Amino acid sequence: MQLTLEFGGGLELLCESVKIHNVNVEPQNGADKLIMKDLLAWVRTNLIKERPEMFMKGDSVRPGVLVIVNDCDWELSGQLDTPLEEKDVVVFISTLHGG
């Protein structure tokens, strides 16, 4: 499944400073659809190159990370259970800044 993943607000630093990733992710364990929980596990394994704890806490993103799926906040579409489809755009933005 072709997806576009975008990282902003500093999260791109965890992915070797690359903001936009065009990736191919397949559903896990014989599932017929890909959900956000599976995508997050894939991102942690394949894209995050350093400090994964800055992006994820347990199976989900850390508090302070906005997740937008096709211009819609994932909190409105099921969070970890949000189904993904071919060519979806998923954006991760950190709202936490140092000071």
C-alpha positions in Angstrom: 0.0 0.0 0.0 1.5 3.3 -1.1 1.4 6.0 1.6 2.9 9.5 2.0 4.2 10.2 5.5 5.1 13.7 6.5 7.0 14.7 9.7 7.1 18.2 11.1 7.6 20.3 14.2 11.0 18.7 14.8 10.0 15.1 14.3 11.8 15.0 11.0 15.0 15.1 13.0 14.3 11.5 14.1 14.1 10.5 10.4 17.5 11.8 9.3 15.9 15.2 8.7 13.7 13.9 5.8 10.3 15.5 6.1 8.4 13.6 3.4 8.5 9.8 2.9 6.8 7.9 0.1 6.5 4.4 1.4 5.0 1.0 0.7 3.5 -0.7 3.8 1.7 -4.0 3.8 -0.9 -5.1 6.4 0.5 -7.3 9.1 -0.3 -10.8 10.2 -2.5 -11.6 7.2 -4.8 -8.7 7.9 -6.9 -7.5 4.9 -6.5 -3.8 5.8 -3.8 -1.6 7.3 -4.6 0.4 10.4 -2.7 3.2 12.2 -1.5 0.9 14.9 0.3 -1.2 12.3 1.7 1.9 10.5 3.1 3.3 13.7 4.9 0.0 14.4 6.3 0.1 10.9 7.4 3.7 11.2 9.2 2.9 14.5 11.0 -0.1 12.9 11.8 1.4 9.4 11.9 5.2 9.6 12.8 6.4 13.1 16.6 6.3 13.2 17.2 7.7 16.7 15.3 8.3 19.9 12.1 6.5 19.1 10.8 7.4 22.6 10.5 11.0 21.3 7.9 9.8 18.8 6.1 6.9 20.4 5.0 5.9 23.9 3.8 2.2 24.0 1.8 1.5 20.8 0.8 5.1 20.1 2.4 8.4 19.5 3.5 10.5 22.5 1.3 13.2 23.9 1.9 16.4 22.0 2.2 14.7 18.5 -0.7 15.6 16.2 -1.6 12.9 13.7 -3.5 14.0 10.6 -4.8 11.5 8.1 -5.9 13.1 4.8 -6.4 16.5 6.4 -8.5 15.0 9.3 -7.4 14.7 12.9 -7.1 11.0 13.7 -9.0 11.5 16.9 -12.1 11.9 14.7 -11.4 8.7 12.7 -10.6 6.1 15.4 -7.0 6.9 16.4 -5.1 3.5 16.5 -8.0 1.8 14.7 -8.1 4.3 11.8 -8.1 2.3 8.6 -5.7 3.4 5.9 -6.1 3.2 2.1 -3.9 3.4 -0.9 -2.4 6.8 -1.5 -3.4 8.2 2.0 -1.3 11.1 3.4 -0.4 10.8 7.1 1.1 13.8 8.8 2.9 13.7 12.2 3.5 17.1 13.8 5.1 17.7 17.2 3.4 20.5 19.2 6.1 20.5 21.9 9.0 22.8 21.6 12.1 23.3 23.8 12.7 26.6 25.4 
